[in-house]
Amino acid sequence: MPEDLWDSLVLLCTYMVSQYGIEPGEIYGHRDFMATECPGDVLYGRLPELREAVGAAAGQAVVQPAVWPLLRPEAAGPSVTALQLLLRAQGASVPVDGVFGPQTQVAAGEIVAAGGAAGVSCYATRLPEPGLFGGSAWAGLAPVLGAGAGGEAVRAAQVLLTSCGRYVAADARFGDRMTAVVREFQSASGLAATGVLDQRTWQHLLG
């Protein structure tokens, strides 16, 4: 992005933050709410920098937010494994291979459609972007979990905790060990150490 255009963006966002009482850390991209490539990887990758620049211009401290990841076709890793387990918790028949392949894409798309979010992926471009999963669709799959919970959603959390260096057996049971590990992770992430997997904890685990 040209420097002049970047400076104009910082000025515009600083005005909006000051005018409407928005925290600089609340500057988001469309993909934080919808399954879309918008605003593109380059600009999206600079959002933390933009928040810091706006915070400095407005004289406000910046708390960088945790956001839901965007999964593209053939993406692979713990986030995809977790998605597959969360989909299975909803009754979907998908493999648990850690790859965002066609079968997982279809199941994820059906979940999105069932939630009333089918159609265009971004309200700005108004273009369909099939094969993507992200934004608020994650919130519809990631339940609040606590001691005594069980099932595939718990396994999803266990996979993510282990990938973050907090090993816990993937036994699909939210027992004492799981509660302790969740608390450790929350404390290290600057969250309230409740031992309960809420939305913010899921976002940090997936992030």
C-alpha positions in Angstrom: 0.0 0.0 0.0 1.4 3.4 -0.9 2.5 5.5 2.1 0.1 8.3 1.4 -2.8 6.0 1.2 -1.8 4.3 4.5 -1.5 7.7 6.2 -5.0 8.6 4.9 -6.3 5.3 6.3 -4.8 6.0 9.7 -6.3 9.5 9.7 -9.7 8.2 8.7 -9.7 5.5 11.4 -8.4 7.9 14.0 -11.3 10.3 13.2 -13.8 7.4 13.5 -12.3 6.2 16.8 -12.5 9.7 18.3 -15.9 10.6 16.8 -17.8 7.4 17.8 -16.0 6.3 20.9 -14.5 3.1 19.4 -11.5 1.5 20.9 -8.5 1.2 18.4 -8.4 -2.5 19.2 -12.0 -2.8 17.8 -10.8 -2.1 14.3 -11.6 -5.4 12.4 -11.6 -6.7 8.9 -14.6 -8.2 7.2 -13.2 -11.7 7.5 -13.4 -11.4 11.3 -17.2 -11.7 10.9 -17.7 -13.4 7.5 -16.1 -16.2 5.5 -14.3 -13.9 3.0 -10.8 -13.0 1.7 -11.7 -9.3 2.2 -9.8 -7.1 2.8 -7.0 -9.2 1.3 -4.0 -10.8 3.1 -1.8 -7.7 2.8 -4.1 -5.2 4.4 -5.5 -7.8 6.9 -2.0 -8.6 7.9 -1.4 -5.0 8.7 -4.4 -4.5 10.9 -2.4 -4.9 14.1 -0.1 -2.2 12.8 -3.1 0.0 11.9 -4.6 -0.4 15.4 -1.3 0.6 16.9 -0.9 3.7 14.6 -4.5 4.8 15.4 -4.0 4.2 19.1 -0.8 6.4 19.0 -2.6 9.1 17.0 -5.6 9.1 19.4 -3.5 8.8 22.5 -5.2 5.5 23.5 -3.7 2.2 24.6 -4.3 -0.7 22.2 -5.4 -4.2 23.1 -5.1 -6.5 20.1 -8.2 -8.7 19.8 -8.3 -12.4 19.3 -10.1 -13.3 16.1 -11.5 -16.4 14.4 -9.2 -17.9 11.7 -10.1 -18.1 8.0 -9.8 -21.6 6.5 -9.2 -21.9 2.8 -9.5 -25.1 0.6 -6.8 -27.6 1.5 -5.7 -25.7 4.6 -4.2 -28.2 7.1 -3.4 -28.3 10.8 -4.9 -28.3 14.3 -7.5 -25.6 13.5 -8.9 -27.8 10.7 -8.9 -30.9 13.0 -10.8 -28.9 15.6 -13.3 -27.8 13.0 -13.8 -31.4 11.9 -14.4 -32.5 15.4 -16.8 -29.6 16.0 -18.7 -30.5 12.8 -18.9 -34.1 14.0 -20.3 -32.9 17.3 -23.1 -31.4 15.2 -23.8 -34.7 13.5 -21.8 -34.2 10.3 -20.0 -37.1 8.8 -16.5 -35.8 8.0 -13.0 -37.3 8.3 -10.7 -36.2 11.1 -7.6 -35.8 9.0 -6.7 -32.2 9.6 -7.2 -31.2 6.0 -9.9 -28.8 4.8 -10.9 -30.9 1.8 -14.1 -31.1 -0.2 -16.1 -33.2 2.3 -15.3 -30.9 5.2 -16.0 -27.8 3.0 -19.4 -29.2 2.1 -20.3 -30.0 5.8 -19.0 -26.6 6.9 -21.0 -24.9 4.2 -24.2 -26.7 5.3 -23.7 -25.4 8.8 -23.2 -21.9 7.5 -26.4 -22.2 5.4 -28.4 -23.6 8.3 -27.4 -20.5 10.3 -28.9 -18.3 7.6 -25.5 -17.0 6.3 -25.6 -18.6 2.8 -25.0 -16.5 -0.3 -22.4 -13.7 -0.7 -19.5 -14.0 1.6 -18.8 -10.2 2.0 -21.3 -7.4 2.1 -18.7 -5.1 0.5 -17.8 -7.1 -2.6 -21.1 -8.9 -2.8 -19.4 -11.9 -4.5 -19.8 -15.5 -3.5 -16.5 -17.1 -2.2 -17.2 -20.8 -1.9 -14.9 -23.1 0.0 -14.1 -20.7 2.8 -14.9 -21.0 6.5 -14.4 -18.4 9.1 -15.8 -15.4 10.9 -18.9 -15.8 13.1 -19.6 -19.3 11.8 -17.0 -20.5 14.3 -19.0 -19.0 17.1 -22.0 -21.2 16.1 -19.9 -24.3 16.4 -17.7 -23.6 19.4 -19.8 -24.2 22.5 -19.1 -23.1 26.1 -17.6 -26.1 27.8 -16.8 -26.8 31.5 -16.1 -29.5 34.0 -18.1 -32.6 33.3 -18.6 -32.0 29.6 -17.7 -34.6 27.0 -17.8 -35.5 23.4 -16.2 -34.4 20.1 -16.3 -30.7 21.0 -14.1 -31.4 24.1 -11.8 -33.4 21.9 -11.5 -30.4 19.6 -10.4 -28.2 22.5 -8.0 -30.9 23.6 -6.3 -31.0 20.2 -6.0 -27.2 20.2 -4.6 -27.1 23.7 -1.9 -29.7 22.9 -1.0 -27.8 19.7 -0.5 -24.7 21.9 2.0 -26.6 24.1 -0.5 -27.5 26.8 -0.7 -31.3 26.6 -3.9 -33.0 27.6 -5.1 -36.4 26.5 -7.7 -36.3 23.7 -10.1 -38.5 25.6 -13.2 -36.3 25.0 -13.6 -35.8 28.8 -13.5 -32.4 30.5 -12.1 -33.7 33.8 -9.9 -32.1 36.5 -6.7 -32.3 34.3 -8.5 -30.5 31.5 -9.8 -27.8 33.8 -6.4 -27.2 35.1 -4.9 -27.0 31.6 -7.6 -24.6 30.4 -6.9 -22.4 33.4 -3.1 -22.4 32.7 -3.8 -21.5 29.1 -6.2 -18.7 30.0 -3.8 -17.2 32.5 -0.9 -17.3 29.9 -3.2 -15.6 27.4 -4.3 -12.8 29.7 -7.8 -14.2 30.1 -9.7 -14.8 33.4 -8.6 -18.2 34.6 -12.1 -19.7 35.0 -11.4 -23.1 33.6 -14.4 -22.7 31.4 -14.0 -22.7 27.6 -15.9 -19.6 26.5 -15.8 -17.8 23.1 -12.7 -15.7 23.8 -10.8 -18.8 25.0 -11.7 -20.6 21.7 -10.5 -17.7 19.7 -7.2 -17.7 21.5 -6.9 -21.4 21.0 -7.6 -21.2 17.3 -5.6 -18.0 16.7 
